[in-house]
Amino acid sequence: MSRYRIQYAPPPDQARSAMEPALRARFDTAMQRLAVDPYRQGSAPVKTDEDRRAAVVAGVVIRYYVSAPALTVTIVRVVYI
């Protein structure tokens, strides 16, 4: 199985950059696991669209889109406290 490329839209990229270093390290490690199979890893489709997904990754809620033909996962929302 091919690994998907992870990319961030600007707002989630800013949220990721603002994370404490320890959280960001855990988050990045968990995102690499998600990149192996973005349809699993505890994710769920948003409504009826299998490619629009939500998951909790290292305690951070994310929403993302999967582009299977391009092997890309685009993170569009990051929520953490």
Disulfide bonds with the S-S distance in Angstrom:
none
